[in-house]
Amino acid sequence: MAHGGGNKAIIAALSANLGIAVTKFIAFLLTQSSSMLAESVHSVADSGNQVLLLLGGRRARRAADEEHPFGYGRERYMYAFIVSIVLFSLGGLFALYEAWHKFSDPHPIESWQWVPIVVLLAAIIMEGFSFRTAIVEANHTRGKQGWVSYIRTAKAPELPVVLLEDFGALVGLVLALFGVSMTLVTHDGRWDAVGSAAIGVLLVLIAIVLAVETKSLLLGESATRKDVDAIRGALVGPGVPSVIHLRTLHLGPEELLVAAKIEVPAASTAEDVAVAIDAAEQRVRAAVPIARVIYLEPDLRHALATS
């Protein structure tokens, strides 16, 4: 994923959520609706998450140094993991607490009854625009993958995070609209609590999905099968009859470490081996441009078999 595309989606989501958070909170102050308060906190949490993603992207661009010789690319994964924690604690758990509180003391919406409906409908339009932006940007890199596969296999965390957040926000708004509408129709505040509880469960589930996927990236994932096959094919060439074994690791979304043991002919001189390794590295970088750190170890097939 091009980092600029991720930033565009993040900024669109941040702009929408800041405006939505303010209007939702004003609606809560006017109506004391539990669903509106849960949605207000949800939007505040989303806004904070988008700031974290932008910060992570900026810090990940720092140059490598002596303490971090492979750079800071994986810092983007760490910030994405923090986002999942914020979404779980600040968004999901607060919504569940507010639902419990409203069940304990249910009361209908008695004033400014039209405000939450208007605010929620406006929020759905703004979130829809943000979600559409994220979809357009994701389509640039998604290829023929389905959405579930894209979210599970994407190496850049920003777009999958924004996609899940925006999807959760849209579903949460519909749930809030349901809870508020039923409260207005029945004059029973427990429906408002039901809407808040549904929002909390939704956010907790999304946070768990984000945590699982970003944890895998933090632990270190290999290149995609397509890139591994391309690297293996590029390594073989003049002076390199075959690849004995190959390992890859993402140092960041757009930087790949390649380590391989390659076969060289038994009669090769040191100069022959050096030339073959240089040529193999050039072929790999041409085939997979994100393969920026490459370590190749020459070996002999028969020596390996008898060792």
Residue pairs with C-beta under 8 A, 6 or more apart in sequence:
1 140
1 141
1 154
1 155
1 156
1 158
1 159
1 253
1 254
2 140
2 141
3 57
3 156
3 158
3 253
3 254
5 137
5 140
5 141
5 159
6 53
6 57
6 137
6 156
6 158
6 159
6 162
7 54
7 57
7 158
8 133
8 137
9 130
9 133
9 134
9 137
9 138
9 158
9 159
9 162
10 50
10 53
10 54
10 158
10 162
11 50
11 54
12 129
12 130
12 133
12 134
13 46
13 50
13 130
13 133
13 134
13 162
13 165
13 166
14 47
14 50
14 51
14 54
15 130
16 126
16 127
16 129
16 130
17 43
17 44
17 46
17 47
17 50
17 130
17 169
18 43
18 47
19 126
20 43
20 123
20 126
20 127
21 40
21 43
21 44
21 47
23 119
23 122
23 123
24 36
24 39
24 40
24 43
24 119
24 123
25 36
25 37
25 40
26 119
27 33
27 36
27 112
27 115
27 116
27 119
28 36
28 37
28 40
30 111
30 112
30 115
31 109
31 111
31 112
31 113
31 115
31 116
32 107
32 109
33 109
33 116
33 180
33 183
33 192
34 98
34 99
34 101
34 102
34 179
34 189
34 192
34 193
34 195
34 196
35 116
35 175
35 176
35 179
35 180
35 192
35 195
35 196
35 199
36 116
36 119
36 176
36 180
37 98
37 196
38 94
38 95
38 98
38 99
38 176
38 195
38 196
38 199
38 200
39 120
39 123
39 172
39 173
39 176
39 199
41 90
41 91
41 94
41 95
41 98
42 91
42 95
42 169
42 172
42 199
42 203
43 123
43 169
44 90
45 86
45 87
45 90
45 91
46 87
46 91
46 165
46 169
48 86
48 90
49 83
49 86
49 87
49 161
49 165
50 162
50 165
52 79
52 82
52 83
52 86
53 76
53 79
53 80
53 83
53 157
53 158
53 161
53 162
55 79
56 75
56 76
56 78
56 79
56 80
57 76
57 79
57 158
59 72
59 75
59 79
60 71
60 72
60 73
60 74
60 75
60 76
60 252
61 72
62 71
62 72
63 71
64 70
64 71
64 72
70 251
70 255
70 257
70 293
71 251
71 252
71 255
72 252
73 250
73 251
73 252
73 253
73 254
73 255
74 217
74 218
74 250
74 251
74 252
76 156
76 157
76 158
76 252
76 253
77 157
77 214
77 217
77 218
78 218
80 157
80 158
80 161
80 210
80 214
80 217
81 210
81 211
81 214
81 215
81 218
83 161
83 210
83 214
84 207
84 208
84 210
84 211
84 214
85 207
85 211
87 165
87 203
87 206
87 207
87 210
88 203
88 204
88 207
88 208
88 211
91 200
91 203
91 207
92 200
92 201
92 202
92 203
92 204
92 207
93 200
93 204
94 200
95 196
95 197
95 199
95 200
95 203
96 196
96 197
96 200
96 201
96 204
97 200
98 193
98 196
98 200
99 193
99 194
99 196
99 197
99 200
100 193
100 197
102 189
102 190
102 192
102 193
102 196
103 190
103 193
106 188
106 189
106 190
106 192
106 193
107 189
108 183
108 184
108 187
108 188
108 189
109 116
109 180
109 183
109 184
109 189
109 192
113 184
116 176
116 180
117 177
117 180
117 181
117 184
120 173
120 176
120 177
120 180
121 177
123 173
124 170
124 173
124 174
124 177
127 166
127 169
127 170
127 173
128 170
130 162
130 166
130 169
131 163
131 166
131 167
131 169
131 170
134 159
134 162
134 163
134 166
135 163
137 159
138 150
138 159
138 160
138 163
141 154
141 156
141 159
142 150
145 153
147 163
150 160
151 160
151 163
151 164
151 209
151 213
152 213
153 224
154 160
155 217
155 221
155 224
155 250
155 253
155 254
156 253
156 254
157 213
157 214
157 217
157 253
160 210
160 213
161 210
164 206
164 209
164 210
165 206
167 206
168 202
168 203
168 206
171 202
172 199
172 202
172 203
175 195
175 198
175 199
175 202
176 195
176 196
176 199
177 195
178 191
178 195
178 198
179 191
179 192
179 193
179 194
179 195
179 196
179 198
180 192
180 195
182 188
182 191
182 192
182 194
182 195
183 189
183 191
183 192
217 250
220 249
220 250
221 249
221 250
222 228
222 247
222 248
222 249
222 250
223 231
223 248
223 250
223 256
223 288
223 291
227 248
227 256
227 288
227 290
227 291
228 246
228 248
230 287
230 288
231 246
231 248
231 258
231 260
231 284
231 287
231 288
231 291
232 243
232 246
233 287
234 280
234 283
234 284
234 286
234 287
234 288
235 243
235 246
235 260
235 262
235 280
235 283
235 284
235 296
236 242
236 243
237 276
237 279
237 280
237 283
238 276
238 279
239 264
239 265
239 268
239 272
239 273
239 275
239 276
239 279
239 280
240 262
240 263
240 264
240 276
240 280
241 263
241 264
241 265
241 301
242 262
242 263
242 301
243 260
243 261
243 262
243 263
244 260
244 261
244 262
244 263
244 299
244 301
244 304
245 260
245 261
246 258
246 259
246 260
246 261
247 258
247 259
247 260
248 256
248 257
248 258
248 259
248 291
249 256
249 257
249 259
250 256
250 257
251 257
251 292
251 293
254 290
255 290
255 292
255 293
256 288
256 290
256 291
256 292
256 293
257 293
257 294
257 295
258 284
258 291
258 293
258 294
258 295
259 294
259 295
259 296
259 297
260 295
260 296
260 297
261 296
261 297
261 298
261 299
262 276
262 277
262 280
262 296
262 297
262 298
262 299
263 298
263 299
263 300
263 301
264 272
264 273
264 276
264 298
264 299
264 300
265 272
266 300
266 302
268 276
268 298
273 298
276 298
277 296
277 298
280 296
281 294
281 296
284 291
284 294
285 291
285 292
285 294
